């Protein structure tokens, strides 16, 4: 009987020892997995959002109203922290884009001039139309900063202040008096030129002689 009791006690001791060892293993492996999770967490890469202050416009394009023949200027400026912008000119003779601050510009007509200027606080793009006409009315410009969904625009308004009609009337009057002056000078030269007078008188004398001979 005593041997049986001792055998049972030994079995119980072994079972309890195995249970304790399993619990110890669980306690050891659980912190290690938690440590792995904490160490892996910082390795996740996060993309930083752009600075809202940099995605803004220091100088927004404004509508321009000028008389026909006068120059028109459009400006657009962004902070130097985000200086890339594209300033597009939509005109009656075509569309042209100005990329700043690099100053890349397409082939443009002589009356249109685009420039980039890097100042202390902003990257500035400028479109200058040297001489406006009525066909330039409702010309539109659009400024787009890189990464900014906002794209401000402006429109050119050209009006006729009467100078065109005055110029036309002046040209007509000048042409009329110019024609009179040419005829007057021609008549004066004809009277003073002896060679021309002899030519005309010689023809008249020959005609008179022919009539006299025929009568005789």
Rosetta constraint file for C-alpha pairs under 8 A:
AtomPair CA 1 CA 5 HARMONIC 6.32 0.50
AtomPair CA 2 CA 6 HARMONIC 6.16 0.50
AtomPair CA 3 CA 7 HARMONIC 6.15 0.50
AtomPair CA 4 CA 8 HARMONIC 6.22 0.50
AtomPair CA 5 CA 9 HARMONIC 6.21 0.50
AtomPair CA 6 CA 10 HARMONIC 6.18 0.50
AtomPair CA 7 CA 11 HARMONIC 6.28 0.50
AtomPair CA 8 CA 12 HARMONIC 6.25 0.50
AtomPair CA 9 CA 13 HARMONIC 6.12 0.50
AtomPair CA 10 CA 14 HARMONIC 6.19 0.50
AtomPair CA 11 CA 15 HARMONIC 6.18 0.50
AtomPair CA 12 CA 16 HARMONIC 6.12 0.50
AtomPair CA 13 CA 17 HARMONIC 6.02 0.50
AtomPair CA 14 CA 18 HARMONIC 6.17 0.50
AtomPair CA 15 CA 19 HARMONIC 6.26 0.50
AtomPair CA 16 CA 20 HARMONIC 6.15 0.50
AtomPair CA 17 CA 21 HARMONIC 6.21 0.50
AtomPair CA 18 CA 22 HARMONIC 6.26 0.50
AtomPair CA 19 CA 23 HARMONIC 6.26 0.50
AtomPair CA 20 CA 24 HARMONIC 6.21 0.50
AtomPair CA 21 CA 25 HARMONIC 6.26 0.50
AtomPair CA 22 CA 26 HARMONIC 6.29 0.50
AtomPair CA 23 CA 27 HARMONIC 6.27 0.50
AtomPair CA 24 CA 28 HARMONIC 6.24 0.50
AtomPair CA 25 CA 29 HARMONIC 6.19 0.50
AtomPair CA 26 CA 30 HARMONIC 6.07 0.50
AtomPair CA 27 CA 31 HARMONIC 7.04 0.50
AtomPair CA 28 CA 32 HARMONIC 6.88 0.50
AtomPair CA 29 CA 33 HARMONIC 6.40 0.50
AtomPair CA 30 CA 34 HARMONIC 6.42 0.50
AtomPair CA 31 CA 35 HARMONIC 6.00 0.50
AtomPair CA 32 CA 36 HARMONIC 6.19 0.50
AtomPair CA 33 CA 37 HARMONIC 6.26 0.50
AtomPair CA 34 CA 38 HARMONIC 6.25 0.50
AtomPair CA 35 CA 39 HARMONIC 6.03 0.50
AtomPair CA 36 CA 40 HARMONIC 5.97 0.50
AtomPair CA 37 CA 41 HARMONIC 6.15 0.50
AtomPair CA 38 CA 42 HARMONIC 7.49 0.50
AtomPair CA 39 CA 43 HARMONIC 7.59 0.50
AtomPair CA 40 CA 44 HARMONIC 7.41 0.50
AtomPair CA 50 CA 54 HARMONIC 7.66 0.50
AtomPair CA 50 CA 55 HARMONIC 7.63 0.50
AtomPair CA 51 CA 55 HARMONIC 6.71 0.50
AtomPair CA 52 CA 56 HARMONIC 7.21 0.50
AtomPair CA 54 CA 78 HARMONIC 7.80 0.50
AtomPair CA 54 CA 79 HARMONIC 5.82 0.50
AtomPair CA 54 CA 80 HARMONIC 7.76 0.50
AtomPair CA 54 CA 81 HARMONIC 5.59 0.50
AtomPair CA 54 CA 82 HARMONIC 5.55 0.50
AtomPair CA 55 CA 78 HARMONIC 7.75 0.50
AtomPair CA 55 CA 79 HARMONIC 7.65 0.50
AtomPair CA 55 CA 82 HARMONIC 6.76 0.50
AtomPair CA 55 CA 145 HARMONIC 7.39 0.50
AtomPair CA 55 CA 147 HARMONIC 7.28 0.50
AtomPair CA 55 CA 148 HARMONIC 5.74 0.50
AtomPair CA 56 CA 78 HARMONIC 6.24 0.50
AtomPair CA 56 CA 79 HARMONIC 7.00 0.50
AtomPair CA 56 CA 145 HARMONIC 7.94 0.50
AtomPair CA 56 CA 148 HARMONIC 7.48 0.50
AtomPair CA 57 CA 76 HARMONIC 7.52 0.50
AtomPair CA 57 CA 77 HARMONIC 5.84 0.50
AtomPair CA 57 CA 78 HARMONIC 4.60 0.50
AtomPair CA 57 CA 79 HARMONIC 6.87 0.50
AtomPair CA 58 CA 76 HARMONIC 7.76 0.50
AtomPair CA 58 CA 77 HARMONIC 5.31 0.50
AtomPair CA 58 CA 78 HARMONIC 5.24 0.50
AtomPair CA 58 CA 79 HARMONIC 6.51 0.50
AtomPair CA 58 CA 122 HARMONIC 6.87 0.50
AtomPair CA 59 CA 75 HARMONIC 6.86 0.50
AtomPair CA 59 CA 76 HARMONIC 5.05 0.50
AtomPair CA 59 CA 77 HARMONIC 4.48 0.50
AtomPair CA 59 CA 78 HARMONIC 6.78 0.50
AtomPair CA 59 CA 124 HARMONIC 7.92 0.50
AtomPair CA 60 CA 75 HARMONIC 7.00 0.50
AtomPair CA 60 CA 76 HARMONIC 5.17 0.50
AtomPair CA 60 CA 77 HARMONIC 6.63 0.50
AtomPair CA 60 CA 152 HARMONIC 6.59 0.50
AtomPair CA 61 CA 74 HARMONIC 6.08 0.50
AtomPair CA 61 CA 75 HARMONIC 5.45 0.50
AtomPair CA 61 CA 76 HARMONIC 5.36 0.50
AtomPair CA 61 CA 141 HARMONIC 7.71 0.50
AtomPair CA 61 CA 142 HARMONIC 7.74 0.50
AtomPair CA 61 CA 143 HARMONIC 7.33 0.50
AtomPair CA 61 CA 152 HARMONIC 6.60 0.50
AtomPair CA 61 CA 153 HARMONIC 5.98 0.50
AtomPair CA 61 CA 154 HARMONIC 5.50 0.50
AtomPair CA 62 CA 74 HARMONIC 6.98 0.50
AtomPair CA 62 CA 75 HARMONIC 7.70 0.50
AtomPair CA 62 CA 153 HARMONIC 7.47 0.50
AtomPair CA 62 CA 154 HARMONIC 5.20 0.50
AtomPair CA 62 CA 155 HARMONIC 7.54 0.50
AtomPair CA 63 CA 154 HARMONIC 4.77 0.50
AtomPair CA 63 CA 155 HARMONIC 4.93 0.50
AtomPair CA 63 CA 156 HARMONIC 5.93 0.50
AtomPair CA 63 CA 157 HARMONIC 7.67 0.50
AtomPair CA 64 CA 72 HARMONIC 6.83 0.50
AtomPair CA 64 CA 73 HARMONIC 7.58 0.50
AtomPair CA 64 CA 74 HARMONIC 7.69 0.50
AtomPair CA 64 CA 154 HARMONIC 7.69 0.50
AtomPair CA 64 CA 155 HARMONIC 6.54 0.50
AtomPair CA 64 CA 156 HARMONIC 4.97 0.50
AtomPair CA 64 CA 157 HARMONIC 6.12 0.50
AtomPair CA 65 CA 72 HARMONIC 7.99 0.50
AtomPair CA 65 CA 156 HARMONIC 6.02 0.50
AtomPair CA 65 CA 157 HARMONIC 4.59 0.50
AtomPair CA 65 CA 158 HARMONIC 5.88 0.50
AtomPair CA 65 CA 159 HARMONIC 7.62 0.50
AtomPair CA 66 CA 70 HARMONIC 6.18 0.50
AtomPair CA 66 CA 71 HARMONIC 7.43 0.50
AtomPair CA 66 CA 72 HARMONIC 6.89 0.50
AtomPair CA 66 CA 156 HARMONIC 7.94 0.50
AtomPair CA 66 CA 157 HARMONIC 6.48 0.50
AtomPair CA 66 CA 158 HARMONIC 5.26 0.50
AtomPair CA 66 CA 159 HARMONIC 6.54 0.50
AtomPair CA 67 CA 132 HARMONIC 7.82 0.50
AtomPair CA 67 CA 158 HARMONIC 5.57 0.50
AtomPair CA 67 CA 159 HARMONIC 5.02 0.50
AtomPair CA 67 CA 160 HARMONIC 5.85 0.50
AtomPair CA 67 CA 161 HARMONIC 6.25 0.50
AtomPair CA 68 CA 131 HARMONIC 7.80 0.50
AtomPair CA 68 CA 132 HARMONIC 5.45 0.50
AtomPair CA 68 CA 133 HARMONIC 5.20 0.50
AtomPair CA 68 CA 134 HARMONIC 6.43 0.50
AtomPair CA 68 CA 158 HARMONIC 5.80 0.50
AtomPair CA 68 CA 159 HARMONIC 5.88 0.50
AtomPair CA 68 CA 160 HARMONIC 5.61 0.50
AtomPair CA 68 CA 161 HARMONIC 7.33 0.50
AtomPair CA 69 CA 131 HARMONIC 4.99 0.50
AtomPair CA 69 CA 132 HARMONIC 4.69 0.50
AtomPair CA 69 CA 133 HARMONIC 5.85 0.50
AtomPair CA 70 CA 130 HARMONIC 7.24 0.50
AtomPair CA 70 CA 131 HARMONIC 5.37 0.50
AtomPair CA 70 CA 132 HARMONIC 5.65 0.50
AtomPair CA 71 CA 128 HARMONIC 7.16 0.50
AtomPair CA 71 CA 129 HARMONIC 5.49 0.50
AtomPair CA 71 CA 130 HARMONIC 4.53 0.50
AtomPair CA 71 CA 131 HARMONIC 4.84 0.50
AtomPair CA 71 CA 132 HARMONIC 5.97 0.50
AtomPair CA 72 CA 128 HARMONIC 5.84 0.50
AtomPair CA 72 CA 129 HARMONIC 5.10 0.50
AtomPair CA 72 CA 130 HARMONIC 6.65 0.50
AtomPair CA 72 CA 131 HARMONIC 7.52 0.50
AtomPair CA 72 CA 132 HARMONIC 7.18 0.50
AtomPair CA 72 CA 156 HARMONIC 7.79 0.50
AtomPair CA 73 CA 126 HARMONIC 7.09 0.50
AtomPair CA 73 CA 127 HARMONIC 5.78 0.50
AtomPair CA 73 CA 128 HARMONIC 4.52 0.50
AtomPair CA 73 CA 129 HARMONIC 6.34 0.50
AtomPair CA 74 CA 126 HARMONIC 5.73 0.50
AtomPair CA 74 CA 127 HARMONIC 5.16 0.50
AtomPair CA 74 CA 128 HARMONIC 6.51 0.50
AtomPair CA 74 CA 141 HARMONIC 7.76 0.50
AtomPair CA 75 CA 124 HARMONIC 7.00 0.50
AtomPair CA 75 CA 125 HARMONIC 5.79 0.50
AtomPair CA 75 CA 126 HARMONIC 4.60 0.50
AtomPair CA 75 CA 127 HARMONIC 6.56 0.50
AtomPair CA 76 CA 87 HARMONIC 7.41 0.50
AtomPair CA 76 CA 124 HARMONIC 5.72 0.50
AtomPair CA 76 CA 125 HARMONIC 5.30 0.50
AtomPair CA 76 CA 126 HARMONIC 6.61 0.50
AtomPair CA 76 CA 143 HARMONIC 6.50 0.50
AtomPair CA 77 CA 122 HARMONIC 5.77 0.50
AtomPair CA 77 CA 123 HARMONIC 5.34 0.50
AtomPair CA 77 CA 124 HARMONIC 4.20 0.50
AtomPair CA 77 CA 125 HARMONIC 6.24 0.50
AtomPair CA 78 CA 82 HARMONIC 7.02 0.50
AtomPair CA 78 CA 83 HARMONIC 5.93 0.50
AtomPair CA 78 CA 84 HARMONIC 7.96 0.50
AtomPair CA 78 CA 85 HARMONIC 7.60 0.50
AtomPair CA 78 CA 122 HARMONIC 5.15 0.50
AtomPair CA 78 CA 123 HARMONIC 5.32 0.50
AtomPair CA 78 CA 124 HARMONIC 6.69 0.50
AtomPair CA 78 CA 145 HARMONIC 7.24 0.50
AtomPair CA 79 CA 83 HARMONIC 5.87 0.50
AtomPair CA 79 CA 121 HARMONIC 5.94 0.50
AtomPair CA 79 CA 122 HARMONIC 4.32 0.50
AtomPair CA 79 CA 123 HARMONIC 6.14 0.50
AtomPair CA 80 CA 118 HARMONIC 7.95 0.50
AtomPair CA 80 CA 120 HARMONIC 7.61 0.50
AtomPair CA 80 CA 121 HARMONIC 5.89 0.50
AtomPair CA 80 CA 122 HARMONIC 4.84 0.50
AtomPair CA 80 CA 123 HARMONIC 5.67 0.50
AtomPair CA 82 CA 146 HARMONIC 7.67 0.50
AtomPair CA 83 CA 100 HARMONIC 7.32 0.50
AtomPair CA 83 CA 101 HARMONIC 6.49 0.50
AtomPair CA 83 CA 122 HARMONIC 7.12 0.50
AtomPair CA 83 CA 123 HARMONIC 5.27 0.50
AtomPair CA 83 CA 145 HARMONIC 7.80 0.50
AtomPair CA 84 CA 99 HARMONIC 7.45 0.50
AtomPair CA 84 CA 100 HARMONIC 5.70 0.50
AtomPair CA 84 CA 101 HARMONIC 6.13 0.50
AtomPair CA 84 CA 123 HARMONIC 7.71 0.50
AtomPair CA 84 CA 145 HARMONIC 6.10 0.50
AtomPair CA 84 CA 146 HARMONIC 5.60 0.50
AtomPair CA 85 CA 99 HARMONIC 5.96 0.50
AtomPair CA 85 CA 100 HARMONIC 5.49 0.50
AtomPair CA 85 CA 101 HARMONIC 7.44 0.50
AtomPair CA 85 CA 143 HARMONIC 7.09 0.50
AtomPair CA 85 CA 144 HARMONIC 5.53 0.50
AtomPair CA 85 CA 145 HARMONIC 4.19 0.50
AtomPair CA 85 CA 146 HARMONIC 5.53 0.50
AtomPair CA 86 CA 97 HARMONIC 6.61 0.50
AtomPair CA 86 CA 98 HARMONIC 5.62 0.50
AtomPair CA 86 CA 99 HARMONIC 4.52 0.50
AtomPair CA 86 CA 100 HARMONIC 6.37 0.50
AtomPair CA 86 CA 143 HARMONIC 5.92 0.50
AtomPair CA 86 CA 144 HARMONIC 5.25 0.50
AtomPair CA 86 CA 145 HARMONIC 6.44 0.50
AtomPair CA 86 CA 146 HARMONIC 7.74 0.50
AtomPair CA 87 CA 97 HARMONIC 5.74 0.50
AtomPair CA 87 CA 98 HARMONIC 5.02 0.50
AtomPair CA 87 CA 99 HARMONIC 6.40 0.50
AtomPair CA 87 CA 125 HARMONIC 6.74 0.50
AtomPair CA 87 CA 141 HARMONIC 7.09 0.50
AtomPair CA 87 CA 142 HARMONIC 5.87 0.50
AtomPair CA 87 CA 143 HARMONIC 4.54 0.50
AtomPair CA 87 CA 144 HARMONIC 6.44 0.50
AtomPair CA 88 CA 95 HARMONIC 7.09 0.50
AtomPair CA 88 CA 96 HARMONIC 5.68 0.50
AtomPair CA 88 CA 97 HARMONIC 4.26 0.50
AtomPair CA 88 CA 98 HARMONIC 6.12 0.50
AtomPair CA 88 CA 141 HARMONIC 5.55 0.50
AtomPair CA 88 CA 142 HARMONIC 5.28 0.50
AtomPair CA 88 CA 143 HARMONIC 6.44 0.50
AtomPair CA 89 CA 95 HARMONIC 5.52 0.50
AtomPair CA 89 CA 96 HARMONIC 5.09 0.50
AtomPair CA 89 CA 97 HARMONIC 6.20 0.50
AtomPair CA 89 CA 127 HARMONIC 7.69 0.50
AtomPair CA 89 CA 139 HARMONIC 7.71 0.50
AtomPair CA 89 CA 140 HARMONIC 6.26 0.50
AtomPair CA 89 CA 141 HARMONIC 4.65 0.50
AtomPair CA 89 CA 142 HARMONIC 6.85 0.50
AtomPair CA 90 CA 94 HARMONIC 6.40 0.50
AtomPair CA 90 CA 95 HARMONIC 4.52 0.50
AtomPair CA 90 CA 96 HARMONIC 6.69 0.50
AtomPair CA 90 CA 139 HARMONIC 5.94 0.50
AtomPair CA 90 CA 140 HARMONIC 5.10 0.50
AtomPair CA 90 CA 141 HARMONIC 5.88 0.50
AtomPair CA 91 CA 95 HARMONIC 5.85 0.50
AtomPair CA 91 CA 136 HARMONIC 6.56 0.50
AtomPair CA 91 CA 139 HARMONIC 4.95 0.50
AtomPair CA 91 CA 140 HARMONIC 6.65 0.50
AtomPair CA 92 CA 135 HARMONIC 6.45 0.50
AtomPair CA 92 CA 136 HARMONIC 6.06 0.50
AtomPair CA 92 CA 139 HARMONIC 6.91 0.50
AtomPair CA 96 CA 105 HARMONIC 7.66 0.50
AtomPair CA 96 CA 106 HARMONIC 6.23 0.50
AtomPair CA 96 CA 107 HARMONIC 7.81 0.50
AtomPair CA 96 CA 108 HARMONIC 6.94 0.50
AtomPair CA 97 CA 105 HARMONIC 6.14 0.50
AtomPair CA 97 CA 106 HARMONIC 6.41 0.50
AtomPair CA 98 CA 103 HARMONIC 6.73 0.50
AtomPair CA 98 CA 104 HARMONIC 6.02 0.50
AtomPair CA 98 CA 105 HARMONIC 4.82 0.50
AtomPair CA 98 CA 106 HARMONIC 7.24 0.50
AtomPair CA 98 CA 114 HARMONIC 6.69 0.50
AtomPair CA 98 CA 115 HARMONIC 7.70 0.50
AtomPair CA 98 CA 125 HARMONIC 7.50 0.50
AtomPair CA 99 CA 103 HARMONIC 5.58 0.50
AtomPair CA 99 CA 104 HARMONIC 5.11 0.50
AtomPair CA 99 CA 105 HARMONIC 6.44 0.50
AtomPair CA 100 CA 104 HARMONIC 6.85 0.50
AtomPair CA 100 CA 116 HARMONIC 5.81 0.50
AtomPair CA 100 CA 123 HARMONIC 7.32 0.50
AtomPair CA 100 CA 124 HARMONIC 7.60 0.50
AtomPair CA 100 CA 125 HARMONIC 6.49 0.50
AtomPair CA 101 CA 116 HARMONIC 5.96 0.50
AtomPair CA 101 CA 117 HARMONIC 7.16 0.50
AtomPair CA 101 CA 118 HARMONIC 6.85 0.50
AtomPair CA 101 CA 123 HARMONIC 6.43 0.50
AtomPair CA 101 CA 124 HARMONIC 7.77 0.50
AtomPair CA 101 CA 125 HARMONIC 7.92 0.50
AtomPair CA 102 CA 116 HARMONIC 7.57 0.50
AtomPair CA 103 CA 115 HARMONIC 6.66 0.50
AtomPair CA 103 CA 116 HARMONIC 5.60 0.50
AtomPair CA 105 CA 114 HARMONIC 7.39 0.50
AtomPair CA 108 CA 112 HARMONIC 6.40 0.50
AtomPair CA 108 CA 113 HARMONIC 7.51 0.50
AtomPair CA 111 CA 129 HARMONIC 5.87 0.50
AtomPair CA 111 CA 130 HARMONIC 5.24 0.50
AtomPair CA 111 CA 131 HARMONIC 6.36 0.50
AtomPair CA 112 CA 127 HARMONIC 7.29 0.50
AtomPair CA 112 CA 128 HARMONIC 5.83 0.50
AtomPair CA 112 CA 129 HARMONIC 4.67 0.50
AtomPair CA 112 CA 130 HARMONIC 6.20 0.50
AtomPair CA 113 CA 127 HARMONIC 5.89 0.50
AtomPair CA 113 CA 128 HARMONIC 5.07 0.50
AtomPair CA 113 CA 129 HARMONIC 6.44 0.50
AtomPair CA 113 CA 130 HARMONIC 7.57 0.50
AtomPair CA 114 CA 125 HARMONIC 7.52 0.50
AtomPair CA 114 CA 126 HARMONIC 5.69 0.50
AtomPair CA 114 CA 127 HARMONIC 4.63 0.50
AtomPair CA 114 CA 128 HARMONIC 6.29 0.50
AtomPair CA 115 CA 125 HARMONIC 5.96 0.50
AtomPair CA 115 CA 126 HARMONIC 5.31 0.50
AtomPair CA 115 CA 127 HARMONIC 6.75 0.50
AtomPair CA 116 CA 123 HARMONIC 7.45 0.50
AtomPair CA 116 CA 124 HARMONIC 5.74 0.50
AtomPair CA 116 CA 125 HARMONIC 4.65 0.50
AtomPair CA 116 CA 126 HARMONIC 6.38 0.50
AtomPair CA 117 CA 123 HARMONIC 6.15 0.50
AtomPair CA 117 CA 124 HARMONIC 5.04 0.50
AtomPair CA 117 CA 125 HARMONIC 6.42 0.50
AtomPair CA 118 CA 122 HARMONIC 6.43 0.50
AtomPair CA 118 CA 123 HARMONIC 4.74 0.50
AtomPair CA 118 CA 124 HARMONIC 6.13 0.50
AtomPair CA 119 CA 123 HARMONIC 6.13 0.50
AtomPair CA 119 CA 124 HARMONIC 7.28 0.50
AtomPair CA 132 CA 136 HARMONIC 6.15 0.50
AtomPair CA 132 CA 158 HARMONIC 7.31 0.50
AtomPair CA 133 CA 137 HARMONIC 7.37 0.50
AtomPair CA 133 CA 158 HARMONIC 7.17 0.50
AtomPair CA 134 CA 158 HARMONIC 6.14 0.50
AtomPair CA 134 CA 159 HARMONIC 7.22 0.50
AtomPair CA 134 CA 160 HARMONIC 7.70 0.50
AtomPair CA 136 CA 156 HARMONIC 7.46 0.50
AtomPair CA 136 CA 157 HARMONIC 7.97 0.50
AtomPair CA 136 CA 158 HARMONIC 6.93 0.50
AtomPair CA 137 CA 156 HARMONIC 5.96 0.50
AtomPair CA 137 CA 157 HARMONIC 5.14 0.50
AtomPair CA 137 CA 158 HARMONIC 4.93 0.50
AtomPair CA 137 CA 159 HARMONIC 7.87 0.50
AtomPair CA 138 CA 155 HARMONIC 5.73 0.50
AtomPair CA 138 CA 156 HARMONIC 5.14 0.50
AtomPair CA 138 CA 157 HARMONIC 5.62 0.50
AtomPair CA 138 CA 158 HARMONIC 7.64 0.50
AtomPair CA 139 CA 155 HARMONIC 5.63 0.50
AtomPair CA 139 CA 156 HARMONIC 5.06 0.50
AtomPair CA 139 CA 157 HARMONIC 7.52 0.50
AtomPair CA 140 CA 153 HARMONIC 7.05 0.50
AtomPair CA 140 CA 154 HARMONIC 5.77 0.50
AtomPair CA 140 CA 155 HARMONIC 4.52 0.50
AtomPair CA 140 CA 156 HARMONIC 6.34 0.50
AtomPair CA 141 CA 153 HARMONIC 5.50 0.50
AtomPair CA 141 CA 154 HARMONIC 5.41 0.50
AtomPair CA 141 CA 155 HARMONIC 6.49 0.50
AtomPair CA 142 CA 151 HARMONIC 6.48 0.50
AtomPair CA 142 CA 152 HARMONIC 5.94 0.50
AtomPair CA 142 CA 153 HARMONIC 4.31 0.50
AtomPair CA 142 CA 154 HARMONIC 6.71 0.50
AtomPair CA 143 CA 151 HARMONIC 5.46 0.50
AtomPair CA 143 CA 152 HARMONIC 5.64 0.50
AtomPair CA 143 CA 153 HARMONIC 6.27 0.50
AtomPair CA 144 CA 148 HARMONIC 7.10 0.50
AtomPair CA 144 CA 149 HARMONIC 7.86 0.50
AtomPair CA 144 CA 150 HARMONIC 7.08 0.50
AtomPair CA 144 CA 151 HARMONIC 4.84 0.50
AtomPair CA 144 CA 152 HARMONIC 7.26 0.50
AtomPair CA 145 CA 149 HARMONIC 7.91 0.50
AtomPair CA 145 CA 150 HARMONIC 7.76 0.50
AtomPair CA 145 CA 151 HARMONIC 7.25 0.50
AtomPair CA 160 CA 164 HARMONIC 7.25 0.50
AtomPair CA 162 CA 166 HARMONIC 6.34 0.50
AtomPair CA 163 CA 167 HARMONIC 5.99 0.50
AtomPair CA 164 CA 168 HARMONIC 6.24 0.50
AtomPair CA 165 CA 169 HARMONIC 6.12 0.50
AtomPair CA 166 CA 170 HARMONIC 6.05 0.50
AtomPair CA 167 CA 171 HARMONIC 6.16 0.50
AtomPair CA 168 CA 172 HARMONIC 6.35 0.50
AtomPair CA 169 CA 173 HARMONIC 6.19 0.50
AtomPair CA 170 CA 174 HARMONIC 5.92 0.50
AtomPair CA 171 CA 175 HARMONIC 6.00 0.50
AtomPair CA 172 CA 176 HARMONIC 6.25 0.50
AtomPair CA 173 CA 177 HARMONIC 6.32 0.50
AtomPair CA 174 CA 178 HARMONIC 5.91 0.50
AtomPair CA 175 CA 179 HARMONIC 6.17 0.50
AtomPair CA 176 CA 180 HARMONIC 6.44 0.50
AtomPair CA 177 CA 181 HARMONIC 6.09 0.50
AtomPair CA 178 CA 182 HARMONIC 6.27 0.50
AtomPair CA 179 CA 183 HARMONIC 6.37 0.50
AtomPair CA 180 CA 184 HARMONIC 6.09 0.50
AtomPair CA 181 CA 185 HARMONIC 6.13 0.50
AtomPair CA 182 CA 186 HARMONIC 6.14 0.50
AtomPair CA 183 CA 187 HARMONIC 6.16 0.50
AtomPair CA 184 CA 188 HARMONIC 6.23 0.50
AtomPair CA 185 CA 189 HARMONIC 6.09 0.50
AtomPair CA 186 CA 190 HARMONIC 6.10 0.50
AtomPair CA 187 CA 191 HARMONIC 6.34 0.50
AtomPair CA 188 CA 192 HARMONIC 6.29 0.50
AtomPair CA 189 CA 193 HARMONIC 5.88 0.50
AtomPair CA 190 CA 196 HARMONIC 6.58 0.50
AtomPair CA 190 CA 197 HARMONIC 7.39 0.50
AtomPair CA 191 CA 197 HARMONIC 7.26 0.50
AtomPair CA 193 CA 197 HARMONIC 6.42 0.50
AtomPair CA 194 CA 198 HARMONIC 6.05 0.50
AtomPair CA 195 CA 199 HARMONIC 6.26 0.50
AtomPair CA 196 CA 200 HARMONIC 6.29 0.50
AtomPair CA 197 CA 201 HARMONIC 5.95 0.50
AtomPair CA 198 CA 202 HARMONIC 5.64 0.50
AtomPair CA 199 CA 203 HARMONIC 6.40 0.50
AtomPair CA 200 CA 204 HARMONIC 6.44 0.50
AtomPair CA 201 CA 205 HARMONIC 6.22 0.50
AtomPair CA 202 CA 206 HARMONIC 6.34 0.50
AtomPair CA 203 CA 207 HARMONIC 6.31 0.50
AtomPair CA 204 CA 208 HARMONIC 6.32 0.50
AtomPair CA 205 CA 209 HARMONIC 6.22 0.50
AtomPair CA 206 CA 210 HARMONIC 6.28 0.50
AtomPair CA 207 CA 211 HARMONIC 6.42 0.50
AtomPair CA 208 CA 212 HARMONIC 6.25 0.50
AtomPair CA 209 CA 213 HARMONIC 6.14 0.50
AtomPair CA 210 CA 214 HARMONIC 6.19 0.50
AtomPair CA 211 CA 215 HARMONIC 6.24 0.50
AtomPair CA 212 CA 216 HARMONIC 6.32 0.50
